[in-house]
Amino acid sequence: MEEEEEEDIRFFSEGPWNPLTKCSVSDMIHELCNLHSNCITIDPVDLPSSLPCHLLLPKSENNASSSSSLVCDIPLIKPGLYSGCYDLQLYGKFSTEIMRVEYRRYDLTKTTTDHTGSGRSGAEKAETDAIWNAIHRDIFLCEKQRDDNELFQYLRTAIESNSNANEIVFVLGRKVTGDIHVCAGELTWGAVVYPTIGVHREGNHNNNTSLNRIVDKSNSKQYDVARKWWGFGTLAYPGFQSPCWSAGYLVQLAGHPNSPDAFGFSWDIDVEEEATILRWLEIQNEFHQ
């Protein structure tokens, strides 16, 4: 067993999968073929609709009757495929990863009557709990991901104390290609873009309450922050072990070449206020003609 582990380590340190070594894409594909008996499975990735994003926000199964309209504070970030640079020093040539950005919306008209539960019928309370249970399960992944900072409970309390919140809209970033910590297919970050959510403090971690400028992780350029929305990002040990949520922000950049369509995500624990800047994959435009 120990010999096998040593061989694995040696393969990683000398082979094309070492993030810090230089090799061609063809070399990595050839190595994959050798590992999997010359057979590689390619999973399709759905391309986004060409509809404006405010028209394609999908309704969840809980909000088919929602009639509330969107407001101007919701960012116009197109659903679809984006690239983003994660830790360059740690992930090397694998630091640029692909993610799919999508929207999820839940109807909260049954949740804002009285967050204590009094004044509501048993059926209404059951429906309210069902909606929040769905959010806890599908967005915060409560069955497999830790929430040590109680971000879900913070969100629910903030929403239920806002009598004007008739719905909640999430923007989610799901990895298409992953890394040693957060693998492909997992949520890398999420943000609440409607209604507005206040700041959540995480113990002694740096807190970007006055986040006005961020640094692009890919090139160290600084940008002003035009707007930001409260969110949460995934942290994990190698092999996606013990994943947990950490607070963060979806930010809209000012002064970026792609402004006002430039967005990024900044983790609350980033002392240097860095951000993963989202770059739209231009090849998708060919499918929107």
C-alpha positions as CSV (number, residue, x, y, z in Angstrom):
1,M,0.0,0.0,0.0
2,E,2.8,2.4,0.9
3,E,4.6,1.5,-2.3
4,E,1.5,2.3,-4.4
5,E,1.2,5.7,-2.7
6,E,4.8,6.5,-3.4
7,E,4.3,5.6,-7.0
8,D,1.3,7.8,-7.2
9,I,3.2,10.7,-5.7
10,R,6.1,10.1,-8.1
11,F,3.8,10.0,-11.1
12,F,2.2,13.2,-10.0
13,S,5.5,15.0,-9.5
14,E,7.0,13.9,-12.8
15,G,4.0,13.6,-15.0
16,P,2.0,16.1,-17.0
17,W,-0.5,16.5,-14.2
18,N,1.9,18.4,-12.0
19,P,0.5,21.9,-12.1
20,L,3.9,23.5,-12.3
21,T,5.4,21.5,-15.1
22,K,5.2,22.5,-18.8
23,C,3.6,20.1,-21.2
24,S,1.3,20.3,-24.2
25,V,-2.4,19.4,-24.2
26,S,-1.7,16.5,-26.5
27,D,0.7,15.1,-23.9
28,M,-2.0,15.2,-21.2
29,I,-4.6,13.6,-23.5
30,H,-2.1,10.9,-24.4
31,E,-1.5,10.2,-20.7
32,L,-5.2,10.0,-20.1
33,C,-5.6,7.4,-22.9
34,N,-2.8,5.4,-21.3
35,L,-4.5,5.5,-17.9
36,H,-7.9,4.5,-19.3
37,S,-7.1,1.9,-21.9
38,N,-7.2,4.4,-24.8
39,C,-10.8,5.3,-24.0
40,I,-11.9,8.8,-22.9
41,T,-15.5,9.7,-22.0
42,I,-16.6,13.2,-22.9
43,D,-19.6,14.6,-21.2
44,P,-21.7,17.2,-23.0
45,V,-22.2,20.7,-21.5
46,D,-25.4,22.5,-22.2
47,L,-24.9,25.9,-23.9
48,P,-27.0,28.8,-22.7
49,S,-30.1,30.2,-24.3
50,S,-29.8,33.3,-26.5
51,L,-32.7,34.9,-24.5
52,P,-31.9,38.0,-22.3
53,C,-31.0,36.8,-18.9
54,H,-34.0,38.6,-17.3
55,L,-36.3,36.5,-19.4
56,L,-34.7,33.1,-18.8
57,L,-34.5,33.0,-15.0
58,P,-35.9,29.5,-14.4
59,K,-38.7,29.0,-11.9
60,S,-38.1,26.4,-9.3
61,E,-40.7,23.7,-8.8
62,N,-41.8,25.7,-5.7
63,N,-42.7,28.9,-7.5
64,A,-44.8,28.1,-10.5
65,S,-47.3,30.8,-9.5
66,S,-44.8,33.5,-8.8
67,S,-46.0,36.8,-10.3
68,S,-43.4,39.2,-8.8
69,S,-41.2,41.0,-11.3
70,L,-37.5,41.5,-11.3
71,V,-35.9,44.8,-10.2
72,C,-33.0,46.8,-11.6
73,D,-30.6,45.7,-8.8
74,I,-30.3,42.2,-10.3
75,P,-27.0,41.9,-12.2
76,L,-27.3,41.3,-15.9
77,I,-24.8,38.5,-16.0
78,K,-25.6,36.1,-18.8
79,P,-26.2,32.5,-17.9
80,G,-23.6,30.3,-19.7
81,L,-20.0,29.2,-19.7
82,Y,-17.2,31.4,-18.2
83,S,-13.6,31.0,-17.5
84,G,-12.1,32.1,-14.2
85,C,-8.5,32.1,-12.7
86,Y,-8.2,30.5,-9.3
87,D,-4.9,30.3,-7.3
88,L,-2.1,30.7,-9.9
89,Q,0.7,29.6,-7.6
90,L,-1.2,26.6,-6.3
91,Y,-2.8,25.3,-9.5
92,G,-0.3,26.5,-12.1
93,K,-1.3,25.6,-15.7
94,F,-4.7,24.3,-14.3
95,S,-5.6,27.6,-12.6
96,T,-7.9,28.7,-15.4
97,E,-11.1,26.8,-14.9
98,I,-14.4,26.7,-16.7
99,M,-17.7,27.2,-14.9
100,R,-21.4,27.4,-15.8
101,V,-23.3,30.3,-14.5
102,E,-27.0,29.8,-13.9
103,Y,-30.0,31.3,-12.1
104,R,-32.4,29.8,-9.6
105,R,-35.5,31.5,-8.2
106,Y,-37.8,30.6,-5.4
107,D,-41.2,32.0,-4.5
108,L,-41.3,33.3,-0.9
109,T,-44.8,34.7,-0.8
110,K,-45.7,32.2,1.9
111,T,-42.6,32.9,4.0
112,T,-43.0,36.6,4.8
113,T,-46.2,36.7,6.8
114,D,-44.6,36.1,10.1
115,H,-41.2,34.5,10.5
116,T,-42.1,33.3,14.0
117,G,-44.8,31.0,12.6
118,S,-47.6,32.6,14.5
119,G,-50.5,33.9,12.4
120,R,-50.0,31.2,9.8
121,S,-51.9,28.0,9.3
122,G,-50.2,24.7,9.6
123,A,-50.4,24.2,5.9
124,E,-48.7,27.6,5.2
125,K,-45.9,26.8,7.7
126,A,-45.4,23.4,6.1
127,E,-45.2,25.0,2.7
128,T,-42.7,27.6,4.0
129,D,-40.5,24.9,5.5
130,A,-40.7,22.9,2.3
131,I,-39.4,25.9,0.3
132,W,-36.5,26.6,2.7
133,N,-35.7,22.9,2.9
134,A,-35.4,22.8,-0.8
135,I,-33.0,25.8,-0.7
136,H,-31.0,24.2,2.1
137,R,-30.8,20.9,0.1
138,D,-30.3,22.2,-3.5
139,I,-28.4,25.4,-3.0
140,F,-26.5,24.9,0.3
141,L,-26.1,21.2,-0.3
142,C,-26.8,20.4,3.3
143,E,-26.5,16.6,2.8
144,K,-22.8,16.8,1.8
145,Q,-21.4,20.3,2.5
146,R,-20.7,21.9,5.9
147,D,-22.0,25.3,6.9
148,D,-19.9,26.0,10.0
149,N,-20.6,29.8,9.8
150,E,-24.4,29.2,9.6
151,L,-24.8,31.1,6.3
152,F,-28.0,29.4,5.4
153,Q,-29.6,30.3,8.8
154,Y,-28.3,33.9,8.4
155,L,-29.9,34.1,5.0
156,R,-33.2,32.7,6.1
157,T,-33.4,35.0,9.1
158,A,-32.5,38.0,6.9
159,I,-35.1,37.1,4.3
160,E,-37.9,36.4,6.8
161,S,-37.4,39.7,8.5
162,N,-37.9,41.5,5.2
163,S,-41.6,41.8,4.7
164,N,-41.1,43.0,1.1
165,A,-39.2,39.9,0.0
166,N,-41.6,37.9,-2.2
167,E,-38.9,35.8,-3.9
168,I,-35.2,35.0,-3.7
169,V,-33.0,34.8,-6.8
170,F,-29.6,33.1,-6.7
171,V,-26.8,33.2,-9.3
172,L,-24.7,30.0,-9.1
173,G,-21.3,29.1,-10.5
174,R,-20.8,25.4,-11.1
175,K,-17.5,24.0,-12.2
176,V,-17.2,22.3,-15.6
177,T,-13.5,21.7,-15.1
178,G,-12.3,21.4,-11.5
179,D,-9.1,21.3,-9.5
180,I,-7.6,19.2,-6.7
181,H,-9.8,20.9,-4.1
182,V,-13.2,21.5,-5.8
183,C,-13.8,19.0,-8.6
184,A,-15.9,19.3,-11.7
185,G,-19.6,19.4,-11.3
186,E,-19.6,21.0,-7.8
187,L,-20.8,24.5,-6.9
188,T,-17.8,26.8,-6.5
189,W,-19.8,29.9,-5.5
190,G,-23.3,31.3,-5.2
191,A,-24.8,34.7,-4.6
192,V,-28.2,36.2,-3.6
193,V,-28.9,38.9,-6.2
194,Y,-32.4,39.6,-5.0
195,P,-33.4,40.8,-2.4
196,T,-30.4,42.7,-1.0
197,I,-28.7,40.9,1.8
198,G,-26.5,42.5,4.4
199,V,-23.0,41.5,5.5
200,H,-22.3,38.3,7.5
201,R,-19.2,38.2,9.7
202,E,-17.2,35.0,9.9
203,G,-15.4,35.1,13.2
204,N,-11.9,36.6,12.9
205,H,-11.7,36.3,9.1
206,N,-11.1,39.4,7.1
207,N,-14.4,40.9,6.2
208,N,-14.9,42.9,3.0
209,T,-17.6,45.1,4.4
210,S,-16.1,48.1,2.6
211,L,-15.0,46.2,-0.5
212,N,-14.4,49.0,-3.0
213,R,-11.4,47.6,-5.0
214,I,-10.4,44.1,-5.9
215,V,-7.4,42.4,-7.5
216,D,-7.7,40.1,-10.5
217,K,-6.1,36.8,-9.5
218,S,-5.0,36.2,-13.1
219,N,-2.9,39.3,-13.7
220,S,-2.9,41.3,-10.4
221,K,-4.7,44.3,-12.0
222,Q,-6.9,46.3,-9.7
223,Y,-10.5,47.3,-10.4
224,D,-13.1,49.5,-8.7
225,V,-16.2,47.6,-7.4
226,A,-19.4,49.2,-8.8
227,R,-21.8,46.9,-7.0
228,K,-21.7,43.7,-4.9
229,W,-24.1,41.0,-3.8
230,W,-23.7,38.8,-0.7
231,G,-22.8,35.2,-1.5
232,F,-21.0,32.1,-0.4
233,G,-18.1,30.0,-1.9
234,T,-16.8,26.5,-1.5
235,L,-13.7,25.6,0.4
236,A,-12.4,22.1,0.6
237,Y,-9.4,19.9,1.4
238,P,-7.7,18.0,-1.5
239,G,-10.0,15.5,-3.1
240,F,-13.0,17.6,-2.2
241,Q,-12.8,16.4,1.4
242,S,-14.8,18.1,4.1
243,P,-16.2,20.8,1.8
244,C,-17.7,23.9,3.6
245,W,-19.2,27.2,2.8
246,S,-17.4,30.6,3.3
247,A,-19.0,34.0,2.8
248,G,-18.1,36.1,-0.2
249,Y,-19.4,38.5,-2.8
250,L,-20.4,38.6,-6.4
251,V,-18.9,41.9,-7.6
252,Q,-19.6,44.0,-10.7
253,L,-16.4,45.8,-11.9
254,A,-16.0,49.4,-12.9
255,G,-13.4,50.4,-15.4
256,H,-12.9,46.9,-16.8
257,P,-12.5,46.5,-20.6
258,N,-15.7,44.5,-20.6
259,S,-17.6,46.8,-18.2
260,P,-20.5,46.8,-17.5
261,D,-20.6,43.1,-18.2
262,A,-17.5,42.3,-16.0
263,F,-18.2,40.3,-12.9
264,G,-16.1,38.4,-10.4
265,F,-16.4,36.5,-7.1
266,S,-14.4,37.4,-4.0
267,W,-14.1,35.2,-1.0
268,D,-14.5,36.9,2.4
269,I,-11.3,35.2,3.6
270,D,-9.1,36.7,0.9
271,V,-7.0,39.2,2.9
272,E,-5.7,40.8,-0.3
273,E,-9.3,41.2,-1.6
274,E,-8.6,39.2,-4.7
275,A,-11.3,38.0,-7.0
276,T,-11.9,35.3,-9.6
277,I,-12.9,37.4,-12.6
278,L,-15.5,35.7,-14.9
279,R,-14.8,35.8,-18.6
280,W,-17.5,34.9,-21.1
281,L,-16.4,32.1,-23.5
282,E,-16.8,33.8,-26.9
283,I,-17.3,30.6,-28.8
284,Q,-20.8,30.5,-27.3
285,N,-21.7,33.5,-29.5
286,E,-21.5,31.2,-32.6
287,F,-24.5,29.4,-31.3
288,H,-26.6,32.5,-30.8
289,Q,-26.8,33.6,-34.4
